[in-house]
Amino acid sequence: MAYFDNGNKIFADARAKHYAVGAYNINNLEWTRAILRAANETKTPVLVQVSMGAAKYMGGFKFVRDMVADQMDAMNITVPVILNLDHGDYDAAMKCIELGYSSVMYDGHKLPVKENYARTKEVVRAAHQRGISVEAEIGKVGENQDTNSGELASVEDARAFAGLGVDKLACGIGNIHGIYPAGWRGLDFNRLAAIADAVDIPLVLHGGSGIPKEQVQKAISMGIAKVNINTEFQLAFQDATRAYIEAARDLDKDHKGYDPRKLLLPGTEAITNKMKEMIEWLGTPAVA
């Protein structure tokens, strides 16, 4: 039976030793297998995460939990796997805690600060009773191709949320979910340095896809221990699938090129290859 690690020791070690572990979103069975395969082949720990929208698409949080666990068993995965809810609201976080996810990210940034603080405190209490890790977000991460890079996280909020006992802290430091626009100003390393000096818990970089390698690695050297990556894989999947179709391989009836298993294979392999590249960027060490 598959076992989900809560990742607390892994991410504490990552911050202390200045490497990061990737947090990779899944969207379907192929995505799940591609990510687990890359982790197993590189012998590195992995955080598999699902958004509320992706969970709904796949049939719910229970289905996602069961699918990941079943694939871990079927693929003989031997590295630590952390199953995380990504950007969950209060109800989703509580549901995933109940279902036995090993990590949840409660995202209350849209709420008034006091309400966000109170709800985060409740999530931490419920999760820690079951040995589940909690990630919170401060500031505001920008959205796809948005020239506004969001709201910078404050040092005051970092101290307050760390004081609640959250295990990981996602910080808005100029990062953006999705595709970065032309003219993006880059990460605010001064703010990251101030937050890293104020709190000693592992810090999280959302919107890791598209940030230049040197900026990612500088952020890791300053306290980022978890880097979220999703769009990078979506684009790799898109490119490989487009190449398959533009080569008319789907029209090859003699070899059943129209078979969805063949149609999805190039994109799935592209995800695995891209993830191996990202693992090298992050400096994630192999497990003993």
Backbone as JSON, one array per atom type, in Angstrom:
{
  "sequence": "MAYFDNGNKIFADARAKHYAVGAYNINNLEWTRAILRAANETKTPVLVQVSMGAAKYMGGFKFVRDMVADQMDAMNITVPVILNLDHGDYDAAMKCIELGYSSVMYDGHKLPVKENYARTKEVVRAAHQRGISVEAEIGKVGENQDTNSGELASVEDARAFAGLGVDKLACGIGNIHGIYPAGWRGLDFNRLAAIADAVDIPLVLHGGSGIPKEQVQKAISMGIAKVNINTEFQLAFQDATRAYIEAARDLDKDHKGYDPRKLLLPGTEAITNKMKEMIEWLGTPAVA",
  "N": [[0.85, -1.2, 0.0], [0.6, 2.17, -0.9], [2.44, 4.88, 0.57], [2.15, 8.15, 1.73], [4.38, 10.77, 2.15], [4.75, 13.5, 4.46], [6.53, 15.47, 3.93], [7.84, 17.33, 5.57], [10.41, 17.01, 6.8], [11.93, 16.73, 4.54], [11.67, 19.22, 3.17], [12.64, 20.96, 5.1], [15.28, 20.15, 5.18], [15.96, 20.82, 2.59], [15.82, 23.64, 2.6], [17.83, 24.18, 4.47], [20.1, 23.19, 3.21], [20.17, 24.43, 0.8], [18.86, 23.59, -1.63], [16.12, 22.68, -3.8], [12.85, 21.18, -3.93], [10.75, 19.99, -6.44], [7.34, 20.88, -7.06], [4.77, 19.44, -8.61], [2.06, 19.78, -10.72], [-0.75, 17.68, -11.37], [-2.88, 16.56, -14.02], [-4.25, 14.53, -15.22], [-4.32, 10.92, -15.76], [-2.07, 10.32, -17.37], [-0.37, 12.49, -16.87], [0.15, 12.06, -14.16], [1.51, 9.58, -14.17], [3.72, 10.28, -15.74], [5.08, 12.13, -14.12], [5.59, 10.68, -11.76], [7.22, 8.73, -12.86], [9.5, 10.18, -13.7], [10.47, 11.04, -11.22], [11.08, 8.6, -10.0], [13.0, 7.53, -11.74], [15.07, 9.33, -11.48], [15.53, 9.08, -8.87], [14.65, 10.89, -6.91], [12.93, 12.8, -4.35], [9.45, 13.76, -4.56], [6.85, 16.15, -4.97], [3.58, 15.73, -5.58], [0.88, 17.41, -6.83], [-2.49, 18.74, -6.78], [-4.85, 20.91, -8.2], [-7.93, 22.58, -7.27], [-9.61, 22.79, -9.5], [-8.52, 20.9, -11.29], [-8.86, 18.58, -9.8], [-11.66, 18.41, -9.72], [-12.15, 18.01, -12.45], [-11.03, 15.5, -12.79], [-12.63, 13.88, -11.23], [-12.84, 14.23, -8.51], [-11.47, 14.74, -5.15], [-11.02, 12.37, -3.71], [-10.83, 10.42, -5.71], [-8.49, 11.31, -6.97], [-6.6, 10.98, -4.9], [-6.71, 8.15, -4.6], [-5.98, 7.34, -7.19], [-3.33, 8.29, -7.47], [-2.07, 6.87, -5.39], [-2.56, 4.22, -6.24], [-1.12, 4.18, -8.65], [1.45, 4.59, -7.69], [1.89, 2.15, -6.42], [1.54, 0.38, -8.6], [3.6, 1.16, -10.3], [5.79, 0.69, -8.82], [7.0, 2.67, -7.15], [9.65, 4.04, -5.42], [10.62, 6.28, -4.18], [10.23, 9.09, -1.88], [6.93, 10.37, -1.84], [4.93, 13.16, -1.84], [1.66, 14.11, -1.35], [-0.24, 16.73, -2.34], [-2.64, 19.33, -1.86], [-3.23, 21.97, -4.0], [-3.48, 25.42, -3.83], [-5.97, 25.47, -2.35], [-9.29, 26.21, -1.16], [-10.92, 26.87, 2.0], [-12.85, 24.81, 2.51], [-12.0, 22.83, 0.7], [-9.43, 22.31, 1.66], [-9.99, 21.24, 4.2], [-11.41, 18.96, 3.41], [-9.44, 17.49, 2.05], [-7.68, 17.02, 4.1], [-9.24, 15.36, 5.66], [-9.38, 13.19, 3.92], [-6.84, 12.22, 3.9], [-4.66, 13.32, 2.49], [-1.24, 14.18, 2.33], [-0.3, 16.71, 2.57], [-1.42, 20.08, 2.5], [-2.21, 23.05, 0.77], [-3.46, 25.87, 1.94], [-5.17, 28.5, 0.64], [-5.92, 31.58, 1.37], [-5.81, 34.15, 0.41], [-7.56, 35.93, -0.77], [-9.31, 36.68, 1.13], [-10.2, 38.97, 3.83], [-7.47, 40.04, 5.87], [-7.56, 39.32, 8.64], [-9.53, 37.33, 8.67], [-8.42, 35.45, 6.95], [-6.2, 34.78, 8.47], [-7.43, 33.62, 10.73], [-8.76, 31.4, 9.57], [-6.61, 30.01, 8.5], [-5.35, 29.27, 10.84], [-7.19, 27.42, 11.84], [-7.04, 25.43, 9.87], [-4.37, 24.61, 10.15], [-4.46, 23.54, 12.76], [-6.24, 21.34, 12.42], [-4.9, 19.86, 10.47], [-2.37, 19.28, 11.61], [-3.05, 17.64, 13.69], [-3.28, 15.27, 12.41], [-0.83, 14.77, 11.4], [-0.27, 16.09, 9.03], [1.1, 18.26, 6.6], [1.15, 21.85, 6.21], [0.78, 24.5, 3.94], [0.87, 27.98, 3.49], [-0.11, 31.12, 1.94], [1.32, 34.29, 1.42], [1.03, 37.73, 0.52], [0.45, 38.32, -2.99], [0.39, 36.28, -5.75], [1.0, 36.93, -9.14], [-1.11, 36.71, -12.13], [-1.64, 34.79, -15.19], [0.28, 36.06, -17.81], [0.03, 38.61, -16.85], [0.8, 41.95, -16.53], [0.96, 43.16, -14.13], [2.64, 42.19, -11.38], [1.5, 41.17, -9.11], [0.93, 41.33, -5.52], [3.43, 42.24, -3.28], [4.69, 40.11, -0.76], [4.6, 40.72, 2.75], [6.98, 41.29, 5.38], [5.97, 41.39, 7.93], [3.57, 39.88, 7.7], [4.73, 37.43, 7.08], [6.02, 36.73, 9.48], [3.76, 36.57, 11.14], [2.18, 34.48, 10.04], [3.97, 32.37, 10.08], [4.12, 32.12, 12.79], [1.74, 30.89, 13.34], [2.23, 28.29, 12.94], [2.44, 27.2, 10.4], [3.86, 25.06, 7.94], [5.18, 25.53, 5.56], [5.8, 28.39, 3.51], [4.4, 30.25, 1.05], [5.39, 32.89, -1.01], [4.58, 36.05, -2.35], [6.6, 37.49, -4.58], [6.9, 38.97, -6.86], [6.48, 36.98, -8.66], [4.62, 34.99, -11.08], [1.71, 33.17, -11.96], [1.41, 30.88, -14.64], [2.08, 32.06, -17.97], [4.8, 34.23, -18.37], [4.79, 37.73, -18.95], [6.06, 39.84, -21.65], [8.64, 42.06, -20.76], [8.55, 41.59, -18.05], [9.47, 42.26, -14.72], [11.07, 40.71, -13.1], [12.1, 38.68, -10.22], [11.71, 39.9, -6.87], [14.33, 40.2, -5.1], [15.23, 41.52, -2.87], [12.99, 41.69, -1.2], [12.54, 38.97, -0.81], [14.89, 38.29, 0.58], [14.52, 39.71, 2.96], [12.28, 38.44, 4.05], [13.24, 35.82, 4.29], [15.18, 36.25, 6.23], [13.57, 36.82, 8.35], [11.96, 34.61, 8.99], [12.32, 31.08, 9.6], [11.24, 28.89, 8.34], [10.64, 26.62, 5.55], [10.51, 28.21, 2.36], [8.37, 29.01, -0.42], [8.2, 29.04, -3.94], [5.89, 30.02, -6.12], [4.58, 29.74, -9.49], [6.79, 28.83, -10.95], [7.39, 28.09, -13.55], [8.95, 29.33, -16.39], [10.5, 31.3, -15.22], [13.75, 32.65, -15.41], [16.6, 30.48, -15.3], [18.82, 31.31, -13.73], [17.64, 33.08, -11.94], [15.85, 31.43, -10.57], [17.65, 29.69, -9.29], [19.09, 31.49, -7.73], [17.06, 32.33, -5.99], [16.61, 29.93, -4.65], [19.02, 29.67, -3.3], [18.59, 31.54, -1.39], [16.63, 30.69, 0.34], [14.3, 29.55, -0.74], [12.62, 26.53, -0.93], [10.82, 24.93, -2.16], [9.5, 24.62, -5.36], [6.97, 25.49, -7.53], [5.69, 23.97, -10.41], [3.95, 23.92, -13.39], [2.82, 25.07, -15.8], [5.05, 24.87, -17.48], [5.14, 22.15, -18.06], [2.69, 21.79, -19.31], [3.05, 23.25, -21.65], [5.14, 21.8, -22.81], [3.86, 19.37, -23.22], [1.89, 20.2, -25.02], [3.46, 21.03, -27.25], [4.69, 18.6, -28.04], [2.48, 17.02, -28.66], [1.32, 18.52, -30.71], [3.35, 18.31, -32.63], [3.18, 15.58, -33.22], [0.65, 15.43, -34.43], [0.9, 17.26, -36.54], [2.73, 15.93, -38.05], [1.13, 14.09, -39.11], [0.84, 11.63, -37.95], [-1.29, 10.66, -36.53], [-3.04, 9.97, -38.48], [-2.22, 7.64, -39.52], [-3.46, 4.84, -40.29], [-2.74, 2.18, -40.59], [-0.97, 1.62, -38.56], [-2.44, 2.28, -36.41], [-2.42, 4.99, -35.55], [-4.23, 6.74, -34.56], [-5.03, 5.84, -32.13], [-5.73, 6.68, -28.83], [-3.86, 6.17, -26.84], [-1.45, 6.15, -28.18], [-1.5, 8.67, -29.25], [-1.33, 10.28, -26.98], [1.11, 9.6, -25.95], [3.62, 10.9, -26.87], [3.43, 13.49, -25.67], [3.26, 12.8, -22.98], [5.77, 11.62, -22.54], [7.28, 13.86, -23.0], [6.72, 15.43, -20.77], [7.94, 13.95, -18.7], [10.63, 14.14, -19.53], [11.02, 16.93, -19.43], [10.63, 17.36, -16.71], [12.83, 16.04, -15.6], [14.82, 17.75, -16.44], [14.11, 20.03, -14.96], [14.5, 19.09, -12.36], [17.25, 18.96, -12.29], [17.83, 21.69, -12.5], [16.85, 22.54, -10.0], [18.47, 21.3, -8.25], [17.86, 19.05, -6.78], [18.65, 16.44, -4.63], [19.41, 12.92, -5.0], [17.68, 10.35, -3.23], [18.89, 8.53, -0.4]],
  "CA": [[0.0, 0.0, 0.0], [1.41, 3.38, -1.01], [2.52, 5.75, 1.74], [2.45, 9.54, 1.39], [5.23, 11.5, 3.09], [4.27, 14.87, 4.61], [7.55, 16.35, 3.35], [8.4, 18.34, 6.48], [11.85, 16.82, 6.94], [12.52, 16.94, 3.21], [11.75, 20.64, 2.86], [13.55, 21.59, 6.07], [16.62, 19.84, 4.71], [16.18, 21.57, 1.35], [16.16, 25.02, 2.94], [19.11, 24.23, 5.18], [21.21, 22.83, 2.33], [20.07, 25.27, -0.39], [18.32, 23.0, -2.86], [14.66, 22.74, -3.77], [12.1, 20.03, -4.44], [9.69, 20.45, -7.31], [5.93, 20.57, -6.81], [4.31, 19.29, -9.98], [0.61, 19.58, -10.81], [-1.26, 16.62, -12.25], [-4.12, 16.9, -14.71], [-4.9, 13.29, -15.63], [-3.51, 9.73, -15.5], [-0.79, 10.43, -18.06], [0.43, 13.46, -16.12], [0.55, 11.41, -12.92], [2.52, 8.57, -14.47], [4.92, 10.95, -16.24], [5.76, 12.76, -13.0], [6.11, 9.62, -10.89], [8.32, 8.06, -13.57], [10.7, 11.03, -13.64], [10.99, 11.01, -9.85], [11.66, 7.28, -9.72], [14.2, 7.33, -12.55], [16.13, 10.18, -10.93], [15.62, 8.72, -7.44], [14.48, 12.12, -6.13], [11.6, 12.97, -3.76], [8.58, 14.54, -5.43], [5.55, 16.58, -4.47], [2.53, 15.65, -6.59], [-0.2, 18.25, -6.31], [-3.68, 18.89, -7.62], [-5.67, 22.09, -7.93], [-9.35, 22.29, -7.12], [-10.18, 22.59, -10.82], [-8.06, 19.63, -11.85], [-9.51, 17.5, -9.04], [-13.03, 18.32, -10.21], [-12.07, 17.44, -13.79], [-10.69, 14.07, -12.71], [-13.64, 13.1, -10.5], [-12.88, 14.53, -7.08], [-10.24, 14.59, -4.37], [-10.83, 10.96, -3.34], [-10.34, 9.73, -6.89], [-7.09, 11.7, -7.16], [-5.8, 10.27, -3.88], [-6.66, 6.73, -4.93], [-5.24, 7.15, -8.43], [-1.9, 8.47, -7.21], [-1.62, 5.74, -4.58], [-2.57, 3.02, -7.08], [0.0, 4.26, -9.6], [2.69, 4.38, -6.94], [2.02, 0.7, -6.25], [1.67, -0.28, -9.9], [4.88, 1.53, -10.91], [6.83, 0.36, -7.84], [7.68, 3.92, -6.82], [10.42, 3.82, -4.19], [11.06, 7.56, -3.61], [9.15, 9.74, -1.12], [5.91, 11.1, -2.61], [4.08, 14.03, -1.02], [0.43, 14.42, -2.08], [-0.59, 18.07, -1.87], [-3.69, 20.17, -2.44], [-2.65, 23.23, -4.44], [-4.4, 26.57, -3.81], [-7.29, 25.06, -1.92], [-10.02, 27.06, -0.23], [-11.07, 26.26, 3.33], [-13.57, 23.53, 2.42], [-11.16, 21.86, 0.01], [-8.35, 21.93, 2.56], [-10.53, 20.35, 5.22], [-11.76, 17.71, 2.76], [-8.22, 16.74, 1.76], [-7.18, 16.57, 5.4], [-10.09, 14.21, 6.02], [-9.09, 12.07, 3.02], [-5.5, 11.72, 4.13], [-3.57, 13.94, 1.75], [-0.16, 14.39, 3.31], [0.02, 18.12, 2.6], [-2.44, 20.94, 1.91], [-1.96, 24.47, 0.7], [-4.67, 26.68, 2.13], [-4.98, 29.81, 0.03], [-6.96, 32.51, 1.79], [-5.32, 35.5, 0.15], [-8.65, 36.81, -1.2], [-10.07, 37.05, 2.31], [-9.59, 39.97, 4.7], [-6.31, 39.46, 6.55], [-7.94, 38.7, 9.91], [-10.26, 36.09, 8.38], [-7.42, 34.54, 6.41], [-5.39, 34.36, 9.61], [-8.23, 32.72, 11.57], [-9.01, 30.16, 8.84], [-5.34, 29.3, 8.42], [-5.13, 28.68, 12.16], [-8.05, 26.23, 11.93], [-6.49, 24.41, 8.97], [-3.15, 24.11, 10.78], [-4.83, 22.69, 13.89], [-6.82, 20.08, 11.93], [-3.89, 19.1, 9.73], [-1.3, 18.8, 12.48], [-3.58, 16.53, 14.48], [-3.13, 14.04, 11.61], [0.51, 14.7, 10.85], [-0.31, 16.62, 7.67], [1.81, 19.52, 6.43], [0.34, 22.97, 5.73], [1.41, 25.64, 3.27], [0.03, 29.18, 3.39], [0.4, 32.11, 0.99], [1.26, 35.7, 1.79], [1.15, 38.53, -0.69], [-0.4, 37.85, -4.09], [1.1, 35.87, -6.95], [0.33, 37.44, -10.34], [-1.8, 35.74, -12.98], [-1.12, 34.53, -16.53], [0.64, 37.17, -18.7], [-0.37, 39.86, -16.21], [1.93, 42.87, -16.36], [1.0, 43.43, -12.7], [3.24, 40.99, -10.8], [0.87, 40.82, -7.85], [1.25, 42.11, -4.32], [4.57, 41.69, -2.57], [4.46, 39.63, 0.6], [5.23, 41.57, 3.77], [7.72, 40.62, 6.44], [5.04, 41.28, 9.06], [2.71, 38.72, 7.46], [5.56, 36.22, 7.16], [6.19, 36.39, 10.89], [2.46, 36.21, 11.71], [1.73, 33.17, 9.59], [4.92, 31.38, 10.62], [3.75, 31.96, 14.19], [0.59, 29.98, 13.42], [2.71, 26.91, 12.83], [2.44, 26.66, 9.04], [5.11, 24.34, 7.68], [5.81, 26.13, 4.39], [5.21, 29.69, 3.26], [4.49, 30.76, -0.32], [5.55, 34.35, -0.95], [4.49, 36.86, -3.55], [7.83, 38.29, -4.72], [6.96, 39.33, -8.27], [6.25, 35.79, -9.47], [3.34, 34.97, -11.8], [1.22, 31.88, -12.44], [1.2, 30.84, -16.09], [3.12, 32.59, -18.86], [5.31, 35.55, -17.99], [4.67, 38.69, -20.06], [7.25, 40.58, -22.06], [8.89, 43.19, -19.87], [8.44, 41.22, -16.64], [10.56, 42.9, -13.98], [11.89, 39.73, -12.38], [11.8, 38.47, -8.81], [12.18, 40.93, -5.94], [15.22, 39.49, -4.19], [15.32, 42.26, -1.61], [11.89, 41.26, -0.34], [12.8, 37.58, -0.44], [15.95, 38.28, 1.6], [13.95, 40.2, 4.21], [11.41, 37.38, 4.57], [14.09, 34.7, 4.69], [15.83, 36.63, 7.48], [12.57, 36.94, 9.42], [11.39, 33.3, 9.34], [13.24, 30.0, 9.24], [10.55, 27.77, 7.72], [10.87, 26.56, 4.1], [9.76, 29.16, 1.56], [7.85, 28.41, -1.65], [8.09, 29.89, -5.13], [4.85, 29.65, -7.08], [4.84, 30.29, -10.82], [8.17, 28.53, -11.29], [7.56, 27.91, -15.0], [9.25, 30.53, -17.15], [11.49, 32.16, -14.55], [15.09, 32.25, -15.86], [17.31, 29.53, -14.43], [19.67, 31.97, -12.75], [16.8, 33.65, -10.89], [15.37, 30.32, -9.76], [18.73, 29.19, -8.45], [19.4, 32.51, -6.72], [16.0, 32.26, -4.99], [16.86, 28.73, -3.85], [20.15, 29.96, -2.41], [18.14, 32.48, -0.36], [15.62, 30.11, 1.24], [13.22, 28.84, -1.43], [12.85, 25.09, -0.83], [9.8, 24.26, -2.98], [9.21, 25.39, -6.56], [5.8, 24.95, -8.21], [5.83, 23.94, -11.87], [2.81, 23.34, -14.08], [2.74, 25.57, -17.17], [6.2, 24.33, -18.23], [4.77, 20.82, -18.54], [1.58, 21.94, -20.24], [3.6, 23.69, -22.93], [5.89, 20.68, -23.37], [2.85, 18.41, -23.7], [1.28, 20.8, -26.21], [4.41, 21.0, -28.36], [4.89, 17.24, -28.5], [1.23, 16.57, -29.27], [1.2, 19.23, -31.98], [4.29, 17.71, -33.58], [2.62, 14.28, -33.6], [-0.47, 15.63, -35.35], [1.38, 17.92, -37.75], [3.42, 14.9, -38.83], [0.04, 13.22, -39.59], [0.96, 10.29, -37.38], [-2.61, 10.24, -36.1], [-3.77, 9.5, -39.66], [-1.63, 6.36, -39.94], [-4.43, 3.8, -39.88], [-2.1, 0.87, -40.56], [-0.35, 1.45, -37.24], [-3.4, 2.8, -35.42], [-1.92, 6.24, -35.0], [-5.36, 7.44, -33.94], [-5.23, 5.27, -30.79], [-5.41, 7.74, -27.86], [-2.64, 5.84, -26.09], [-0.32, 6.59, -29.01], [-1.63, 10.12, -29.4], [-0.93, 10.93, -25.74], [2.44, 9.17, -25.53], [4.7, 11.89, -27.0], [3.27, 14.52, -24.66], [3.58, 12.22, -21.68], [7.22, 11.49, -22.48], [7.84, 15.22, -22.93], [6.61, 15.86, -19.37], [9.01, 13.26, -17.96], [11.92, 14.73, -19.91], [11.08, 18.3, -18.91], [10.77, 17.29, -15.27], [14.22, 15.7, -15.31], [15.56, 19.0, -16.63], [13.81, 20.91, -13.83], [15.14, 18.52, -11.18], [18.65, 19.4, -12.36], [17.81, 23.12, -12.15], [16.56, 22.73, -8.58], [19.52, 20.68, -7.45], [17.28, 18.04, -5.88], [19.54, 15.28, -4.54], [18.81, 11.59, -4.95], [17.51, 9.82, -1.87], [19.89, 7.5, -0.06]],
  "C": [[0.88, 1.24, 0.0], [1.33, 4.23, 0.25], [2.9, 7.14, 1.26], [3.26, 10.18, 2.51], [4.67, 12.91, 3.26], [5.3, 15.91, 4.16], [8.22, 17.3, 4.31], [9.92, 18.22, 6.63], [12.56, 17.1, 5.62], [12.7, 18.42, 2.93], [12.62, 21.41, 3.85], [14.99, 21.36, 5.65], [16.96, 20.65, 3.46], [16.54, 23.02, 1.66], [17.54, 25.1, 3.57], [20.29, 24.02, 4.24], [21.13, 23.52, 0.96], [19.84, 24.49, -1.69], [16.81, 23.11, -2.76], [14.09, 21.43, -4.29], [10.95, 20.58, -5.27], [8.32, 20.0, -6.84], [5.24, 20.6, -8.16], [2.81, 18.97, -10.01], [0.26, 18.44, -11.76], [-2.6, 17.05, -12.83], [-4.9, 15.68, -15.17], [-3.96, 12.12, -15.31], [-2.12, 9.85, -16.12], [0.16, 11.37, -17.31], [1.0, 12.8, -14.86], [1.67, 10.42, -13.16], [3.83, 9.22, -14.94], [5.74, 11.52, -15.09], [6.36, 11.7, -12.06], [7.29, 8.92, -11.55], [9.61, 8.89, -13.48], [11.31, 11.0, -12.25], [11.69, 9.68, -9.57], [12.96, 7.07, -10.48], [15.37, 8.18, -12.07], [16.37, 9.91, -9.45], [15.53, 9.96, -6.54], [13.07, 12.19, -5.54], [10.77, 13.89, -4.64], [7.31, 14.94, -4.68], [4.58, 16.6, -5.64], [1.35, 16.45, -6.06], [-1.32, 18.41, -7.32], [-4.42, 20.15, -7.2], [-7.12, 21.67, -7.76], [-9.99, 22.01, -8.48], [-9.79, 21.28, -11.43], [-8.7, 18.45, -11.12], [-10.95, 17.32, -9.51], [-13.07, 17.66, -11.58], [-11.86, 15.93, -13.74], [-11.68, 13.24, -11.9], [-13.63, 13.3, -9.0], [-11.59, 14.21, -6.35], [-9.98, 13.14, -3.98], [-10.27, 10.18, -4.53], [-8.86, 10.04, -7.11], [-6.19, 10.98, -6.16], [-5.62, 8.81, -4.25], [-5.84, 6.47, -6.19], [-3.74, 7.27, -8.2], [-1.35, 7.29, -6.42], [-1.55, 4.46, -5.42], [-1.41, 3.02, -8.07], [1.34, 4.1, -8.9], [2.94, 2.89, -6.74], [2.31, 0.02, -7.58], [3.04, -0.03, -10.53], [6.06, 1.24, -9.99], [7.68, 1.6, -7.52], [8.36, 3.77, -5.46], [10.91, 5.12, -3.55], [9.91, 8.18, -2.81], [8.23, 10.54, -2.04], [5.03, 11.86, -1.63], [2.86, 14.36, -1.87], [-0.16, 15.7, -1.51], [-1.79, 18.64, -2.6], [-3.06, 21.51, -2.78], [-3.72, 24.31, -4.49], [-5.83, 26.16, -3.46], [-7.97, 26.1, -1.06], [-10.22, 26.28, 1.07], [-11.74, 24.89, 3.24], [-12.72, 22.46, 1.75], [-10.03, 21.39, 0.91], [-8.84, 20.94, 3.61], [-10.9, 18.98, 4.64], [-10.52, 16.86, 2.52], [-7.54, 16.27, 3.04], [-7.93, 15.32, 5.82], [-9.72, 12.98, 5.19], [-7.68, 11.52, 3.18], [-4.44, 12.19, 3.15], [-2.47, 14.24, 2.76], [0.25, 15.85, 3.44], [-1.14, 18.9, 1.98], [-1.92, 22.37, 1.86], [-3.3, 25.17, 0.85], [-4.39, 28.08, 1.62], [-6.15, 30.72, 0.39], [-6.63, 33.95, 1.45], [-6.43, 36.47, -0.28], [-9.5, 37.29, -0.03], [-9.43, 38.24, 3.02], [-8.51, 39.32, 5.56], [-6.69, 38.73, 7.83], [-8.65, 37.37, 9.69], [-9.32, 35.04, 7.82], [-6.58, 33.95, 7.54], [-6.16, 33.33, 10.45], [-8.46, 31.37, 10.88], [-7.72, 29.34, 8.72], [-5.05, 28.59, 9.74], [-5.95, 27.41, 12.32], [-7.5, 25.09, 11.07], [-5.25, 23.78, 9.59], [-3.5, 23.15, 11.92], [-5.34, 21.33, 13.41], [-5.77, 19.22, 11.24], [-2.85, 18.5, 10.66], [-1.77, 17.69, 13.4], [-3.4, 15.2, 13.76], [-1.75, 13.93, 10.97], [0.63, 15.2, 9.43], [0.33, 18.01, 7.63], [0.88, 20.59, 5.85], [1.22, 24.04, 5.11], [0.41, 26.79, 3.23], [0.68, 30.14, 2.4], [0.27, 33.5, 1.58], [1.59, 36.54, 0.56], [0.21, 37.98, -1.75], [0.47, 37.53, -5.3], [0.31, 36.35, -8.16], [-0.28, 36.32, -11.17], [-1.25, 35.77, -14.4], [-0.96, 35.78, -17.39], [0.23, 38.55, -18.16], [0.86, 40.75, -16.02], [2.05, 43.32, -14.91], [1.47, 42.15, -12.0], [2.65, 40.61, -9.45], [1.35, 41.69, -6.71], [2.41, 41.46, -3.58], [4.18, 41.25, -1.16], [5.2, 40.53, 1.58], [5.95, 40.73, 4.81], [6.82, 40.42, 7.66], [4.13, 40.07, 8.91], [3.49, 37.42, 7.56], [5.72, 35.79, 8.61], [4.87, 35.91, 11.5], [2.04, 34.81, 11.31], [2.69, 32.06, 10.03], [4.58, 31.09, 12.08], [2.54, 31.06, 14.39], [1.0, 28.52, 13.34], [2.65, 26.35, 11.43], [3.83, 26.1, 8.75], [5.89, 24.91, 6.5], [5.08, 27.43, 4.07], [5.48, 30.14, 1.83], [4.47, 32.28, -0.29], [5.36, 34.98, -2.33], [5.7, 37.76, -3.63], [8.02, 38.7, -6.18], [6.74, 38.17, -9.2], [4.82, 35.76, -10.01], [2.98, 33.52, -12.15], [1.07, 31.95, -13.97], [2.38, 31.42, -16.85], [3.51, 34.0, -18.43], [5.24, 36.5, -19.18], [6.01, 39.29, -20.45], [7.42, 41.78, -21.13], [8.73, 42.88, -18.4], [9.68, 41.69, -15.88], [11.48, 41.93, -13.24], [11.49, 39.63, -10.92], [12.39, 39.6, -7.97], [13.03, 40.24, -4.87], [15.41, 40.23, -2.87], [14.22, 41.85, -0.66], [12.08, 39.82, 0.1], [13.84, 37.5, 0.67], [15.39, 38.71, 2.96], [13.07, 39.13, 4.86], [12.24, 36.21, 5.07], [14.84, 34.99, 5.99], [14.86, 36.6, 8.66], [12.03, 35.6, 9.88], [12.32, 32.19, 8.87], [12.55, 28.79, 8.63], [10.83, 27.77, 6.21], [9.95, 27.52, 3.35], [9.45, 28.54, 0.18], [7.76, 29.44, -2.76], [7.02, 29.33, -6.05], [5.18, 30.28, -8.43], [6.26, 30.03, -11.26], [8.43, 28.37, -12.77], [7.85, 29.25, -15.67], [10.19, 31.5, -16.48], [12.87, 31.71, -15.01], [15.82, 31.41, -14.81], [18.12, 30.24, -13.35], [18.87, 32.6, -11.63], [16.24, 32.56, -9.98], [16.45, 29.86, -8.79], [19.16, 30.2, -7.4], [18.35, 32.48, -5.61], [16.19, 31.06, -4.08], [18.0, 28.98, -2.87], [19.76, 30.86, -1.24], [17.03, 31.94, 0.53], [14.45, 29.43, 0.58], [13.55, 27.35, -1.44], [11.87, 24.28, -1.68], [9.48, 25.18, -4.15], [8.06, 24.73, -7.3], [5.95, 25.08, -9.72], [4.64, 23.23, -12.48], [2.8, 23.76, -15.55], [3.85, 25.01, -18.04], [5.84, 22.97, -18.84], [3.62, 20.88, -19.53], [2.08, 22.34, -21.62], [4.4, 22.57, -23.6], [4.94, 19.63, -23.95], [2.22, 18.92, -24.99], [2.2, 20.69, -27.42], [4.57, 19.6, -28.93], [3.64, 16.69, -29.19], [1.01, 17.24, -30.62], [2.12, 18.63, -33.04], [3.78, 16.37, -34.09], [1.52, 14.45, -34.65], [0.0, 16.29, -36.65], [2.17, 16.98, -38.64], [2.43, 13.88, -39.39], [0.16, 11.79, -39.07], [-0.37, 9.77, -36.88], [-3.44, 9.69, -37.25], [-3.25, 8.16, -40.18], [-2.52, 5.21, -39.45], [-3.8, 2.42, -39.81], [-1.48, 0.58, -39.19], [-1.19, 2.04, -36.11], [-2.89, 4.07, -34.74], [-2.98, 7.07, -34.31], [-5.64, 6.94, -32.53], [-4.84, 6.33, -29.75], [-4.17, 7.44, -27.04], [-1.4, 6.27, -26.86], [-0.32, 8.11, -29.16], [-1.1, 10.85, -28.17], [0.51, 10.63, -25.34], [3.53, 10.23, -25.71], [4.64, 13.0, -25.95], [3.63, 14.03, -23.28], [5.09, 12.09, -21.5], [7.89, 12.86, -22.37], [7.78, 15.76, -21.51], [7.73, 15.24, -18.54], [10.36, 13.89, -18.26], [12.08, 16.15, -19.36], [11.27, 18.29, -17.39], [12.2, 16.93, -14.87], [15.11, 16.93, -15.46], [15.36, 19.93, -15.44], [14.45, 20.39, -12.55], [16.61, 18.94, -11.13], [18.77, 20.88, -12.0], [17.74, 23.31, -10.64], [17.64, 22.14, -7.69], [19.01, 19.64, -6.48], [18.17, 16.81, -5.81], [18.75, 13.96, -4.55], [18.7, 11.14, -3.5], [18.51, 8.71, -1.64], [19.32, 6.12, -0.31]]
}
